[in-house]
Amino acid sequence: MAAVGLVVALLIKTCLFQVFTIPSGSMENTLRIGDRVGVNKLAPLTGWTPEPGQPVVFKDPGNWLPPQPVDTNPLTNAVSSVLSFVGLVPPKDDNYLVKRVIATGGQTVQCTGTTLSVDGRKVDEPYLHPGDDSCAGLDFGPVKVPAGYIWVEGDHRSDSADSRWHRQGPGGGAVPVGNVVGPVSAVVWPVSHLDWFGWTGR
């Protein structure tokens, strides 16, 4: 029964849903530190592509995160590796981030004063952290997002090292669509913060 359970968990993680832990306050108050979110991995396999407004999880495109701590205890390291592999706990090499898609390939994004615009149209952002505005003191652009990339920013705009802060890096701050694991569909833990964002993050 245990073996069957592990196989089922592995299949779910590989093709359906995977759980990730929110490590920082960059997406508050939509997602809070310590929240565990379920990411729909089936969506990219069925033709879904990221769209503006959707929160997504993606693999670090290059030095967005500091080196992850290493577990030096052989026993706990082995156990956590197995549980991570089958998807019962968040990925062991947790070099993943969660941000909201602002613009996609071919679109032009710009922020001036307190106004964020995509292709010259102001973006309404009701999800922003209380007290933040869209630019949070960092004007930029216009930036044209390369084809096959997305521009991402955190909801807690004043506490998010997102595309805006990595404009000198690969992709000019944009993230390759190939790095995207999938849309955040739900907060699954803790119980006090259960939430549902829809199969595609809407």
C-alpha positions, 0 to 999 in steps of 0.5 A, a space after each residue: 500500500 505504501 509503494 502504491 501510495 508513493 507511485 500515485 504521489 509521483 504521478 500526481 507530481 509529474 503530471 497534475 499538481 506539485 506543491 511549493 512553499 512561499 519563502 518570502 513576502 514578495 507576493 503578499 497579501 495574495 500569498 504569504 510567507 509559509 503558504 503552500 501552493 498547488 501548481 497545476 502542471 497539467 495546464 502546460 501539457 494541454 496547451 496553456 500558456 501564461 497570460 497577464 494577471 496569472 500568478 505562476 511558479 517558475 525555475 530561477 532563470 539565472 541568479 535571482 535567488 541566493 545559493 540554497 542551504 545544504 542539509 548535512 545530516 545524511 539521514 534527513 537529507 535522504 528522507 527529504 530527497 525521497 519525499 521531494 522526488 515523489 512530490 509529498 514535500 516541496 522541491 529539495 532544490 527549491 530554486 523556484 519563484 512565484 510572481 504574477 505575469 504582467 506581460 508576455 512576448 511581444 508586449 511592451 511594459 513600462 512604469 512611470 510614477 504610479 502607473 504601470 502600462 502594457 502596450 500603452 494601456 494602464 494596468 488595473 492592479 487590485 491585488 497590490 499589497 496595501 500601501 504599494 503602488 504599481 511602480 513602488 519608486 522604480 520607474 522603467 521602460 518601455 521594455 519590449 518582452 522578447 518572444 517566448 518570455 514573460 515579464 513578472 512582478 510581485 504583488 508586494 511591489 516594494 518588496 519584490 526582486 522581480 523582472 524590474 530588478 534583473 533588467 541587466 541579466 539574461 532576457 533583460 529581466 524577462 523569464 523564459 516560458 520554458 522555465 514556467 512550471 505552471 499557474 498557481 491554482 490554490 493555497 492548500 496550507 495552512 487551513 486558515 489561508 485556503 484559497 482557490 485561484 482557478 485551474 489556470 490561476 484566475 
